[in-house]
């Protein structure tokens, strides 16, 4: 009877991290993208005080702050889309599947190897943003951001949930795709629903209160669990090796 | 370790009972050691009597309307080197993938390393076997050692470094251990793939074209390694297109062309298919060979592809040869040579595959 092995899980994560480090283009892309998303919010919070007669600065900081949620939505999709089809293209998938690794360990290891750097960079960028607000922004802006619990909850809680969604979709695409390029392009579509969600919140269709943030987080969690289960079903060894649905 | 030696270190411990201390045997084979064909005293002989390492019964795999292989049945004894031959698309790799639990069969049963083949038993089977695909599949941005470390961790070896060093020594790669795999030649990559398979100390090794792309010296090293593994009781399932390799290494071969065409020892297959044949050469062609050979009762059939050379099918070579020589001399023919006609495994293979209308092997 097979049991989930944390040692095998860690082996996959370690190998993936080692592999990322050796590929400079991956590291550069990983670092540049989050900081690109930092520019807009930082600029926005400095522009707000200049607008005289602002009745409620909170309305002006919502969009730039939620904009930061695009980092965990977009960043992992490319890496996740590479997970299976990339291994298949370089011929490493079959030897890997001949080891005792289980489907669950494979999915968890590959997923975690994308989630860990994504979250490290996302929270890193959040930290820099909040530091910039605390140190440089006018007090009215600072209190508008730190005073809105819903925004901080949305940032902290929804980030891993959005990243997990992107990773699950990216991996599902990766299982089905026959080419890395196709997988990465299709994987990028995973970020559309989160972007729409952020837009809905930002434009005020739904007012971002603490309750809304929590409700969205719970819904996202349910969606993620469902998505991961679907991916797990797709991760059949035969499908991974042959690239087509198992047949009897 | 002697420079240039091919060394195999085997812990002699299988499955989950692995020891951190290499307590088994140590075998060193010098580079260039001649590879001998399987002898009657090989472990295969002993193994045949025991429980087979691999039992395959009526195994079939279909992908939709396409049949990869159908109704395949055979057994492989412990310590046997079993050759699996067939043209491209015959179903060899799919069979290996099925027995390696990567693909589920459409019907039929198999017992691999003593465990019934099923999805539930997949992990346990994979712990007992090693598969080296034709493409060794290495992570190019990782070094040789890092590649092996990854797989050692997936197998959960506590003595990973001992195993890695031993496997690298076995394939003569210890001095390239820190090289990135992306910079290795095809032959060296193949050897890393072999080291990876050896590292898990499998009961059954599935080797898919292990010498593909290797130079003759490297191929000889692989042959030597296979023979040393056989001597230690490791069962080897060898898929190859090189019929000379199969003839040299394999105790038995199976020829697959979607359906299993035959299974047996190369010598037996030759005898079955080509019977006993004598080749006779005379200085000048016989005036009327048909009439002359008809007078000799020991000759069943004869044919001639070139003047003065005759292929004679006989019931028993030992008794027929003297009769034929006497008859030829009596007829006044100048006999240059009389010898047993040699048929290679390639002849067997081509005869069977040609019967299926597949043309030339690749």
Interface residues (C-beta under 8 A of the other chain):
Chain A: X2 X5 X7 X8 X10 X11 X12 X14 X15 X18 X19 X22 X23 X90 X91 X92 X93 X94 X95 X96 X97 X98 X99 X100 X101 X102 X237 X238 X241 X242 X244 X246 X247 X248
Chain B: X62 X63 X64 X97 X100 X101 X102 X103 X104 X106 X122 X123 X124 X126 X127 X129 X130 X131 X132 X133 X135 X136 X137 X138 X139 X140 X141 X142 X146 X150 X151 X153 X154 X155 X156 X193 X196 X200
